[in-house]
Amino acid sequence: MKDLLKNVMYAGIGAAFLTREKLEEVGKDLAEKGSLSVDEGKAFVDDLLKKSESAKINLEQWIGRKVEERMKSCRCVNTDELAELRRRLDELEAALNKETCCQQDSRNLD
């Protein structure tokens, strides 16, 4: 059962990345061999293209979710969190510089 599931998954991934040209070529070959009529071949290619695009989208979404899950489990910061930390650091540096300048100015006045 495990091997069957793996083979189905690999077939789905392979189908997701077939190009239109390759699918049209397969449809044409089937039509030439008499397995399908020209119309059936076109319908077959169109169906495979739709399934291929759907599989590709699903695979990209699945990979995105898995990467996000892994990032959360690693306690890594994402781009937005890093940008927020940099903004806060800039604010702290500005406040520190302002405080340092004010202290120097008050010493100069004394």
Secondary structure by P-SEA (a helix, b strand, c coil): caaaaaaaaaaaaaaacccaaaaaaaaaaaaaaccccaaaaaaaaaaaaaaaaaaaaaaaaaaaaaaaaaaaaaccccaaaaaaaaaaaaaaaaaaaaaaaaaaaaaaac
